[in-house]
Amino acid sequence: MADRNGLEAPSMDTIILVRHGKPALSRKVRLTWTGFRDWWHRYDEGGIAPGQTPPDKVAHWAHRADLVLSSPLPRAVQSAELAAGRMPDDTLPGLVEAALPSPPLGPWKMRPKSWGTVARILWCAGYSDGMETLAEARARAEIVSETLGRRAAGGKIVYVSGHGWFNRMLKGSLIRRGWRCVSQNGDLHWSRRRLVRPTTGPAKEPSREKDAA
């Protein structure tokens, strides 16, 4: 692609981090801490709710991507397939959500969303209940970021179907590695972050489509 002066514009490596679609498991329940622990296991085992349409820009990047990657959890795999119209090229175990241990708070009952908030705050403060710690999740994000960078080298577009909190951690890790976040739209289901860097490998063939935010 040439710039306005007729010079060849530098090729960009691109990573699109997308949170999965809305899960099928209902959040309209009130649970104790043990109930939330069981609910979270079922959440990980379940897929996405039927009848969803990925946002236009998510579908745009999924169809344009040279490589579609996904967390192996069903909700991420199904979201990737729905957005791209095909199965992911690869599933990476390192893309799973950061651990969310359920804090023992007796008979107190809350909605899953509230439990998730409390659990995430306590996890960030050091509570892990034998699960992955914050430090371990950060180390995993560094490893995954290195992998994604290698996959995107050469001006490729890599679409990543992942999870809300870990996608945020990946964004931070990629920025520390020299990537630049050029667009994002929050943390809700189907939210996306687009990160770019000047290509670090042999450029691929020119893209067929115009860039989009």
CYANA upper distance limits for C-alpha pairs under 8 A (distance plus 0.5 A):
  1 MET  CA      8 GLU  CA      6.40
  1 MET  CA      9 ALA  CA      6.23
  1 MET  CA    206 PRO  CA      7.26
  2 ALA  CA      6 GLY  CA      5.79
  2 ALA  CA      7 LEU  CA      5.65
  2 ALA  CA      8 GLU  CA      4.77
  2 ALA  CA      9 ALA  CA      5.69
  3 ASP  CA      7 LEU  CA      5.95
  3 ASP  CA      8 GLU  CA      6.68
  3 ASP  CA      9 ALA  CA      6.06
 10 PRO  CA    198 PRO  CA      7.08
 10 PRO  CA    199 THR  CA      7.96
 11 SER  CA    154 GLY  CA      8.15
 11 SER  CA    155 GLY  CA      5.82
 11 SER  CA    198 PRO  CA      6.59
 11 SER  CA    199 THR  CA      5.98
 11 SER  CA    203 ALA  CA      6.93
 12 MET  CA    154 GLY  CA      8.22
 12 MET  CA    155 GLY  CA      5.27
 12 MET  CA    156 LYS  CA      7.93
 12 MET  CA    196 VAL  CA      6.68
 12 MET  CA    197 ARG  CA      6.03
 12 MET  CA    198 PRO  CA      5.06
 12 MET  CA    199 THR  CA      5.23
 13 ASP  CA    152 ALA  CA      5.90
 13 ASP  CA    153 ALA  CA      6.27
 13 ASP  CA    154 GLY  CA      6.94
 13 ASP  CA    155 GLY  CA      4.67
 13 ASP  CA    156 LYS  CA      5.79
 13 ASP  CA    157 ILE  CA      6.85
 13 ASP  CA    196 VAL  CA      5.99
 13 ASP  CA    197 ARG  CA      5.89
 13 ASP  CA    198 PRO  CA      6.60
 13 ASP  CA    199 THR  CA      5.43
 13 ASP  CA    200 THR  CA      8.01
 14 THR  CA    152 ALA  CA      6.81
 14 THR  CA    155 GLY  CA      7.44
 14 THR  CA    156 LYS  CA      6.65
 14 THR  CA    157 ILE  CA      5.16
 14 THR  CA    158 VAL  CA      6.69
 14 THR  CA    194 ARG  CA      7.53
 14 THR  CA    195 LEU  CA      6.26
 14 THR  CA    196 VAL  CA      5.06
 14 THR  CA    197 ARG  CA      7.39
 15 ILE  CA    148 LEU  CA      8.05
 15 ILE  CA    152 ALA  CA      7.41
 15 ILE  CA    157 ILE  CA      6.35
 15 ILE  CA    158 VAL  CA      5.32
 15 ILE  CA    159 TYR  CA      6.52
 15 ILE  CA    160 VAL  CA      7.79
 15 ILE  CA    194 ARG  CA      6.36
 15 ILE  CA    195 LEU  CA      5.74
 15 ILE  CA    196 VAL  CA      6.94
 16 ILE  CA     61 TRP  CA      7.88
 16 ILE  CA    157 ILE  CA      7.99
 16 ILE  CA    158 VAL  CA      6.66
 16 ILE  CA    159 TYR  CA      5.28
 16 ILE  CA    160 VAL  CA      6.36
 16 ILE  CA    192 ARG  CA      7.17
 16 ILE  CA    193 ARG  CA      6.17
 16 ILE  CA    194 ARG  CA      5.10
 16 ILE  CA    195 LEU  CA      6.95
 17 LEU  CA    159 TYR  CA      6.92
 17 LEU  CA    160 VAL  CA      5.44
 17 LEU  CA    161 SER  CA      7.01
 17 LEU  CA    162 GLY  CA      7.49
 17 LEU  CA    167 ASN  CA      6.87
 17 LEU  CA    192 ARG  CA      5.95
 17 LEU  CA    193 ARG  CA      5.54
 17 LEU  CA    194 ARG  CA      6.94
 18 VAL  CA     58 VAL  CA      8.07
 18 VAL  CA    159 TYR  CA      8.01
 18 VAL  CA    160 VAL  CA      6.42
 18 VAL  CA    161 SER  CA      5.63
 18 VAL  CA    162 GLY  CA      6.48
 18 VAL  CA    163 HIS  CA      7.97
 18 VAL  CA    167 ASN  CA      8.04
 18 VAL  CA    190 TRP  CA      6.50
 18 VAL  CA    191 SER  CA      6.16
 18 VAL  CA    192 ARG  CA      4.82
 18 VAL  CA    193 ARG  CA      7.03
 19 ARG  CA     76 ALA  CA      8.19
 19 ARG  CA    161 SER  CA      6.51
 19 ARG  CA    162 GLY  CA      5.61
 19 ARG  CA    163 HIS  CA      5.37
 19 ARG  CA    164 GLY  CA      5.97
 19 ARG  CA    167 ASN  CA      7.81
 19 ARG  CA    187 ASP  CA      7.88
 19 ARG  CA    188 LEU  CA      7.88
 19 ARG  CA    189 HIS  CA      6.12
 19 ARG  CA    190 TRP  CA      5.45
 19 ARG  CA    191 SER  CA      5.95
 19 ARG  CA    192 ARG  CA      6.97
 20 HIS  CA     75 ARG  CA      6.75
 20 HIS  CA     76 ALA  CA      5.56
 20 HIS  CA     79 SER  CA      5.90
 20 HIS  CA     80 ALA  CA      8.11
 20 HIS  CA    161 SER  CA      6.58
 20 HIS  CA    162 GLY  CA      6.46
 20 HIS  CA    163 HIS  CA      6.69
 20 HIS  CA    164 GLY  CA      8.44
 20 HIS  CA    189 HIS  CA      6.26
 20 HIS  CA    190 TRP  CA      5.96
 20 HIS  CA    191 SER  CA      8.48
 21 GLY  CA     48 ILE  CA      6.65
 21 GLY  CA     49 ALA  CA      8.34
 21 GLY  CA     52 GLN  CA      8.14
 21 GLY  CA     54 PRO  CA      8.06
 21 GLY  CA     75 ARG  CA      7.60
 21 GLY  CA     76 ALA  CA      8.09
 21 GLY  CA     79 SER  CA      6.18
 21 GLY  CA    189 HIS  CA      5.45
 21 GLY  CA    190 TRP  CA      5.69
 22 LYS  CA     48 ILE  CA      6.07
 22 LYS  CA     49 ALA  CA      6.47
 22 LYS  CA     52 GLN  CA      8.43
 22 LYS  CA    189 HIS  CA      6.16
 22 LYS  CA    190 TRP  CA      8.30
 23 PRO  CA     43 TYR  CA      8.09
 23 PRO  CA     46 GLY  CA      7.83
 23 PRO  CA     47 GLY  CA      6.35
 23 PRO  CA     48 ILE  CA      4.35
 23 PRO  CA     49 ALA  CA      5.63
 23 PRO  CA     75 ARG  CA      6.96
 24 ALA  CA     46 GLY  CA      7.47
 24 ALA  CA     47 GLY  CA      6.55
 24 ALA  CA     48 ILE  CA      5.18
 24 ALA  CA     49 ALA  CA      4.33
 24 ALA  CA     50 PRO  CA      7.85
 25 LEU  CA     42 ARG  CA      8.28
 25 LEU  CA     43 TYR  CA      6.77
 25 LEU  CA     46 GLY  CA      7.47
 25 LEU  CA     47 GLY  CA      8.47
 25 LEU  CA     48 ILE  CA      8.36
 25 LEU  CA     49 ALA  CA      8.11
 27 ARG  CA    111 ARG  CA      7.19
 27 ARG  CA    112 PRO  CA      6.30
 27 ARG  CA    113 LYS  CA      7.67
 28 LYS  CA    111 ARG  CA      7.29
 28 LYS  CA    112 PRO  CA      8.41
 29 VAL  CA    110 MET  CA      8.43
 29 VAL  CA    111 ARG  CA      6.20
 29 VAL  CA    112 PRO  CA      7.70
 30 ARG  CA    109 LYS  CA      6.13
 30 ARG  CA    110 MET  CA      5.39
 30 ARG  CA    111 ARG  CA      5.11
 30 ARG  CA    112 PRO  CA      7.62
 31 LEU  CA     35 GLY  CA      5.55
 31 LEU  CA     36 PHE  CA      6.21
 31 LEU  CA    108 TRP  CA      8.42
 31 LEU  CA    109 LYS  CA      5.31
 31 LEU  CA    110 MET  CA      5.93
 31 LEU  CA    111 ARG  CA      6.76
 31 LEU  CA    112 PRO  CA      7.66
 32 THR  CA     36 PHE  CA      6.65
 32 THR  CA    105 LEU  CA      8.25
 32 THR  CA    106 GLY  CA      7.71
 32 THR  CA    107 PRO  CA      6.23
 32 THR  CA    108 TRP  CA      6.14
 32 THR  CA    109 LYS  CA      5.01
 32 THR  CA    110 MET  CA      7.23
 33 TRP  CA     37 ARG  CA      6.80
 33 TRP  CA    102 SER  CA      6.38
 33 TRP  CA    103 PRO  CA      6.86
 33 TRP  CA    104 PRO  CA      6.30
 33 TRP  CA    105 LEU  CA      6.67
 33 TRP  CA    106 GLY  CA      7.51
 33 TRP  CA    107 PRO  CA      8.07
 33 TRP  CA    108 TRP  CA      7.87
 33 TRP  CA    109 LYS  CA      7.77
 33 TRP  CA    115 TRP  CA      8.20
 34 THR  CA     38 ASP  CA      6.94
 34 THR  CA    102 SER  CA      7.72
 34 THR  CA    104 PRO  CA      8.06
 35 GLY  CA     39 TRP  CA      6.52
 36 PHE  CA     40 TRP  CA      6.48
 36 PHE  CA    102 SER  CA      7.24
 36 PHE  CA    112 PRO  CA      6.94
 36 PHE  CA    115 TRP  CA      7.57
 37 ARG  CA     41 HIS  CA      7.03
 37 ARG  CA    101 PRO  CA      7.89
 37 ARG  CA    102 SER  CA      6.05
 38 ASP  CA     42 ARG  CA      6.96
 39 TRP  CA     43 TYR  CA      6.58
 39 TRP  CA    112 PRO  CA      8.44
 40 TRP  CA     44 ASP  CA      6.76
 41 HIS  CA     45 GLU  CA      6.86
 42 ARG  CA     46 GLY  CA      6.50
 43 TYR  CA     47 GLY  CA      8.35
 44 ASP  CA     73 LEU  CA      6.85
 44 ASP  CA     74 PRO  CA      7.82
 44 ASP  CA     75 ARG  CA      8.11
 45 GLU  CA     73 LEU  CA      7.49
 45 GLU  CA     74 PRO  CA      7.05
 46 GLY  CA     74 PRO  CA      6.60
 46 GLY  CA     75 ARG  CA      6.94
 47 GLY  CA     74 PRO  CA      5.47
 47 GLY  CA     75 ARG  CA      4.64
 47 GLY  CA     76 ALA  CA      8.32
 47 GLY  CA     78 GLN  CA      7.21
 48 ILE  CA     74 PRO  CA      8.29
 48 ILE  CA     75 ARG  CA      5.65
 48 ILE  CA     78 GLN  CA      7.34
 48 ILE  CA     79 SER  CA      7.71
 53 THR  CA     82 LEU  CA      8.37
 54 PRO  CA     58 VAL  CA      6.73
 54 PRO  CA     59 ALA  CA      6.58
 54 PRO  CA     82 LEU  CA      7.81
 54 PRO  CA     83 ALA  CA      6.34
 54 PRO  CA    190 TRP  CA      7.27
 55 PRO  CA     59 ALA  CA      6.80
 55 PRO  CA    190 TRP  CA      7.63
 56 ASP  CA     60 HIS  CA      6.52
 57 LYS  CA     61 TRP  CA      6.76
 57 LYS  CA    212 ALA  CA      8.00
 57 LYS  CA    213 ALA  CA      8.07
 58 VAL  CA     62 ALA  CA      6.65
 58 VAL  CA     83 ALA  CA      7.27
 58 VAL  CA    190 TRP  CA      7.78
 58 VAL  CA    192 ARG  CA      7.67
 59 ALA  CA     63 HIS  CA      6.54
 59 ALA  CA     83 ALA  CA      5.42
 59 ALA  CA     84 ALA  CA      6.81
 60 HIS  CA     64 ARG  CA      6.61
 61 TRP  CA     65 ALA  CA      6.28
 61 TRP  CA    159 TYR  CA      7.41
 62 ALA  CA     68 VAL  CA      7.46
 62 ALA  CA     80 ALA  CA      8.11
 62 ALA  CA     83 ALA  CA      6.34
 62 ALA  CA     84 ALA  CA      5.21
 62 ALA  CA    159 TYR  CA      6.46
 63 HIS  CA     83 ALA  CA      7.96
 63 HIS  CA     84 ALA  CA      5.55
 63 HIS  CA     85 GLY  CA      8.04
 64 ARG  CA    157 ILE  CA      7.96
 64 ARG  CA    209 GLU  CA      8.29
 65 ALA  CA    156 LYS  CA      8.04
 65 ALA  CA    157 ILE  CA      5.35
 65 ALA  CA    158 VAL  CA      6.11
 65 ALA  CA    159 TYR  CA      6.36
 66 ASP  CA    156 LYS  CA      6.49
 66 ASP  CA    157 ILE  CA      5.81
 66 ASP  CA    158 VAL  CA      6.59
 66 ASP  CA    159 TYR  CA      8.44
 67 LEU  CA     88 PRO  CA      8.37
 67 LEU  CA     89 ASP  CA      6.77
 67 LEU  CA    156 LYS  CA      8.37
 67 LEU  CA    157 ILE  CA      7.13
 67 LEU  CA    158 VAL  CA      5.43
 67 LEU  CA    159 TYR  CA      6.73
 68 VAL  CA     80 ALA  CA      7.86
 68 VAL  CA     84 ALA  CA      8.31
 68 VAL  CA     88 PRO  CA      5.49
 68 VAL  CA     89 ASP  CA      5.82
 68 VAL  CA     90 ASP  CA      7.44
 68 VAL  CA    158 VAL  CA      6.52
 68 VAL  CA    159 TYR  CA      5.31
 68 VAL  CA    160 VAL  CA      6.65
 68 VAL  CA    161 SER  CA      8.24
 69 LEU  CA     80 ALA  CA      8.29
 69 LEU  CA     88 PRO  CA      5.93
 69 LEU  CA     89 ASP  CA      6.41
 69 LEU  CA     90 ASP  CA      5.62
 69 LEU  CA     91 THR  CA      6.15
 69 LEU  CA     92 LEU  CA      7.59
 69 LEU  CA    158 VAL  CA      7.74
 69 LEU  CA    159 TYR  CA      6.53
 69 LEU  CA    160 VAL  CA      5.36
 69 LEU  CA    161 SER  CA      6.72
 70 SER  CA     76 ALA  CA      6.58
 70 SER  CA     77 VAL  CA      6.27
 70 SER  CA     80 ALA  CA      7.23
 70 SER  CA     88 PRO  CA      6.79
 70 SER  CA     90 ASP  CA      7.04
 70 SER  CA     91 THR  CA      5.20
 70 SER  CA     92 LEU  CA      6.69
 70 SER  CA     95 LEU  CA      7.51
 70 SER  CA    160 VAL  CA      6.08
 70 SER  CA    161 SER  CA      5.04
 70 SER  CA    162 GLY  CA      6.53
 71 SER  CA     76 ALA  CA      6.22
 71 SER  CA     77 VAL  CA      7.07
 71 SER  CA     91 THR  CA      5.92
 71 SER  CA     92 LEU  CA      5.91
 71 SER  CA     93 PRO  CA      6.47
 71 SER  CA     94 GLY  CA      7.73
 71 SER  CA     95 LEU  CA      5.20
 71 SER  CA     96 VAL  CA      5.75
 71 SER  CA    161 SER  CA      6.86
 71 SER  CA    162 GLY  CA      5.95
 71 SER  CA    163 HIS  CA      8.47
 72 PRO  CA     76 ALA  CA      7.33
 72 PRO  CA     77 VAL  CA      6.73
 72 PRO  CA     91 THR  CA      5.78
 72 PRO  CA     92 LEU  CA      6.85
 72 PRO  CA     93 PRO  CA      6.45
 72 PRO  CA     95 LEU  CA      8.15
 72 PRO  CA     96 VAL  CA      7.49
 73 LEU  CA     77 VAL  CA      6.84
 73 LEU  CA     96 VAL  CA      7.37
 74 PRO  CA     78 GLN  CA      6.41
 75 ARG  CA     79 SER  CA      6.59
 76 ALA  CA     80 ALA  CA      6.70
 76 ALA  CA    161 SER  CA      6.01
 76 ALA  CA    162 GLY  CA      6.18
 76 ALA  CA    163 HIS  CA      7.90
 77 VAL  CA     81 GLU  CA      6.76
 77 VAL  CA     87 MET  CA      7.96
 77 VAL  CA     88 PRO  CA      7.46
 77 VAL  CA     91 THR  CA      8.38
 77 VAL  CA    161 SER  CA      7.61
 78 GLN  CA     82 LEU  CA      6.59
 79 SER  CA     83 ALA  CA      6.60
 79 SER  CA    161 SER  CA      7.45
 80 ALA  CA     84 ALA  CA      6.42
 80 ALA  CA     85 GLY  CA      8.44
 80 ALA  CA     86 ARG  CA      8.20
 80 ALA  CA     87 MET  CA      7.41
 80 ALA  CA     88 PRO  CA      6.80
 80 ALA  CA    160 VAL  CA      8.46
 80 ALA  CA    161 SER  CA      6.13
 81 GLU  CA     85 GLY  CA      5.81
 81 GLU  CA     86 ARG  CA      5.33
 81 GLU  CA     87 MET  CA      5.28
 81 GLU  CA     88 PRO  CA      6.92
 82 LEU  CA     86 ARG  CA      7.76
 92 LEU  CA     96 VAL  CA      8.45
 94 GLY  CA    140 ARG  CA      7.13
 94 GLY  CA    141 ALA  CA      8.26
 94 GLY  CA    144 VAL  CA      6.75
 95 LEU  CA    144 VAL  CA      7.72
 95 LEU  CA    162 GLY  CA      6.60
 95 LEU  CA    163 HIS  CA      8.16
 95 LEU  CA    166 PHE  CA      7.85
 96 VAL  CA    162 GLY  CA      7.31
 96 VAL  CA    163 HIS  CA      7.35
 96 VAL  CA    166 PHE  CA      7.90
 97 GLU  CA    162 GLY  CA      7.91
 97 GLU  CA    163 HIS  CA      5.90
 97 GLU  CA    164 GLY  CA      7.87
 97 GLU  CA    165 TRP  CA      7.16
 97 GLU  CA    166 PHE  CA      5.88
 98 ALA  CA    132 GLU  CA      7.84
 98 ALA  CA    137 ALA  CA      6.68
 98 ALA  CA    165 TRP  CA      7.12
 98 ALA  CA    166 PHE  CA      6.08
 99 ALA  CA    128 SER  CA      8.33
 99 ALA  CA    131 MET  CA      6.93
 99 ALA  CA    132 GLU  CA      6.04
 99 ALA  CA    133 THR  CA      7.85
 99 ALA  CA    137 ALA  CA      8.45
100 LEU  CA    116 GLY  CA      7.79
100 LEU  CA    119 ALA  CA      6.60
100 LEU  CA    120 ARG  CA      6.72
100 LEU  CA    123 TRP  CA      7.49
100 LEU  CA    128 SER  CA      8.29
101 PRO  CA    119 ALA  CA      6.75
101 PRO  CA    123 TRP  CA      7.66
101 PRO  CA    127 TYR  CA      8.20
101 PRO  CA    128 SER  CA      6.38
101 PRO  CA    129 ASP  CA      6.69
101 PRO  CA    131 MET  CA      7.33
102 SER  CA    115 TRP  CA      8.14
102 SER  CA    119 ALA  CA      6.33
103 PRO  CA    119 ALA  CA      6.66
103 PRO  CA    122 LEU  CA      8.25
103 PRO  CA    127 TYR  CA      8.49
110 MET  CA    114 SER  CA      6.58
110 MET  CA    115 TRP  CA      6.73
111 ARG  CA    115 TRP  CA      6.82
112 PRO  CA    116 GLY  CA      6.48
113 LYS  CA    117 THR  CA      6.86
114 SER  CA    118 VAL  CA      6.80
115 TRP  CA    119 ALA  CA      6.37
116 GLY  CA    120 ARG  CA      6.45
117 THR  CA    121 ILE  CA      6.74
118 VAL  CA    122 LEU  CA      6.76
119 ALA  CA    123 TRP  CA      6.47
120 ARG  CA    124 CYS  CA      6.62
121 ILE  CA    125 ALA  CA      6.77
122 LEU  CA    126 GLY  CA      6.84
122 LEU  CA    127 TYR  CA      5.93
123 TRP  CA    127 TYR  CA      5.05
123 TRP  CA    128 SER  CA      6.20
123 TRP  CA    133 THR  CA      7.79
123 TRP  CA    134 LEU  CA      7.40
124 CYS  CA    134 LEU  CA      6.63
126 GLY  CA    133 THR  CA      7.66
126 GLY  CA    134 LEU  CA      7.65
127 TYR  CA    133 THR  CA      8.18
128 SER  CA    132 GLU  CA      6.92
128 SER  CA    133 THR  CA      6.05
132 GLU  CA    136 GLU  CA      6.48
132 GLU  CA    137 ALA  CA      6.99
133 THR  CA    137 ALA  CA      6.66
134 LEU  CA    138 ARG  CA      6.66
135 ALA  CA    139 ALA  CA      6.75
136 GLU  CA    140 ARG  CA      6.67
137 ALA  CA    141 ALA  CA      6.64
138 ARG  CA    142 GLU  CA      6.86
138 ARG  CA    169 MET  CA      7.46
139 ALA  CA    143 ILE  CA      7.00
140 ARG  CA    144 VAL  CA      6.66
141 ALA  CA    145 SER  CA      6.41
141 ALA  CA    166 PHE  CA      8.04
141 ALA  CA    169 MET  CA      6.83
141 ALA  CA    170 LEU  CA      5.93
141 ALA  CA    173 SER  CA      6.98
142 GLU  CA    146 GLU  CA      6.81
142 GLU  CA    170 LEU  CA      7.97
142 GLU  CA    173 SER  CA      6.36
142 GLU  CA    174 LEU  CA      8.45
143 ILE  CA    147 THR  CA      6.93
144 VAL  CA    148 LEU  CA      6.64
144 VAL  CA    170 LEU  CA      8.15
145 SER  CA    149 GLY  CA      6.56
145 SER  CA    170 LEU  CA      6.80
145 SER  CA    173 SER  CA      6.93
145 SER  CA    174 LEU  CA      6.34
146 GLU  CA    150 ARG  CA      6.85
147 THR  CA    151 ARG  CA      6.79
148 LEU  CA    152 ALA  CA      6.64
148 LEU  CA    158 VAL  CA      8.07
149 GLY  CA    153 ALA  CA      6.69
151 ARG  CA    156 LYS  CA      8.18
151 ARG  CA    158 VAL  CA      7.66
152 ALA  CA    156 LYS  CA      5.28
152 ALA  CA    157 ILE  CA      6.54
152 ALA  CA    158 VAL  CA      6.31
153 ALA  CA    199 THR  CA      6.45
153 ALA  CA    200 THR  CA      5.87
153 ALA  CA    201 GLY  CA      5.66
153 ALA  CA    202 PRO  CA      8.14
154 GLY  CA    199 THR  CA      5.92
154 GLY  CA    200 THR  CA      6.46
154 GLY  CA    201 GLY  CA      4.62
154 GLY  CA    202 PRO  CA      5.17
154 GLY  CA    203 ALA  CA      4.84
154 GLY  CA    204 LYS  CA      6.27
155 GLY  CA    198 PRO  CA      8.33
155 GLY  CA    199 THR  CA      5.69
155 GLY  CA    200 THR  CA      8.25
155 GLY  CA    201 GLY  CA      7.86
155 GLY  CA    202 PRO  CA      8.13
155 GLY  CA    203 ALA  CA      5.76
155 GLY  CA    204 LYS  CA      6.33
156 LYS  CA    203 ALA  CA      8.47
156 LYS  CA    204 LYS  CA      7.30
162 GLY  CA    166 PHE  CA      8.04
162 GLY  CA    167 ASN  CA      6.98
163 HIS  CA    167 ASN  CA      6.23
164 GLY  CA    168 ARG  CA      7.09
164 GLY  CA    187 ASP  CA      6.47
164 GLY  CA    188 LEU  CA      8.04
164 GLY  CA    189 HIS  CA      8.39
165 TRP  CA    169 MET  CA      7.05
166 PHE  CA    170 LEU  CA      6.63
167 ASN  CA    171 LYS  CA      6.68
168 ARG  CA    172 GLY  CA      7.03
169 MET  CA    173 SER  CA      6.77
170 LEU  CA    174 LEU  CA      6.50
171 LYS  CA    175 ILE  CA      6.68
171 LYS  CA    181 CYS  CA      8.19
171 LYS  CA    193 ARG  CA      8.32
171 LYS  CA    195 LEU  CA      8.36
172 GLY  CA    176 ARG  CA      6.81
173 SER  CA    177 ARG  CA      6.99
174 LEU  CA    178 GLY  CA      7.08
174 LEU  CA    179 TRP  CA      5.89
174 LEU  CA    180 ARG  CA      8.39
174 LEU  CA    195 LEU  CA      8.50
175 ILE  CA    179 TRP  CA      5.02
175 ILE  CA    180 ARG  CA      6.31
175 ILE  CA    181 CYS  CA      7.80
178 GLY  CA    197 ARG  CA      7.48
179 TRP  CA    195 LEU  CA      6.54
179 TRP  CA    196 VAL  CA      6.00
179 TRP  CA    197 ARG  CA      5.57
180 ARG  CA    195 LEU  CA      5.74
180 ARG  CA    196 VAL  CA      5.85
180 ARG  CA    197 ARG  CA      6.83
181 CYS  CA    193 ARG  CA      7.43
181 CYS  CA    194 ARG  CA      6.24
181 CYS  CA    195 LEU  CA      4.77
181 CYS  CA    196 VAL  CA      7.07
182 VAL  CA    193 ARG  CA      8.33
182 VAL  CA    194 ARG  CA      6.38
182 VAL  CA    195 LEU  CA      6.41
182 VAL  CA    196 VAL  CA      7.68
182 VAL  CA    213 ALA  CA      8.30
183 SER  CA    193 ARG  CA      6.29
183 SER  CA    194 ARG  CA      5.85
183 SER  CA    195 LEU  CA      7.95
183 SER  CA    213 ALA  CA      6.64
184 GLN  CA    191 SER  CA      7.99
184 GLN  CA    192 ARG  CA      6.08
184 GLN  CA    193 ARG  CA      4.78
184 GLN  CA    194 ARG  CA      6.90
185 ASN  CA    191 SER  CA      6.36
185 ASN  CA    192 ARG  CA      6.60
185 ASN  CA    193 ARG  CA      7.46
186 GLY  CA    191 SER  CA      6.45
186 GLY  CA    192 ARG  CA      7.86
187 ASP  CA    191 SER  CA      5.98
187 ASP  CA    192 ARG  CA      8.23
194 ARG  CA    213 ALA  CA      8.34
199 THR  CA    203 ALA  CA      7.60
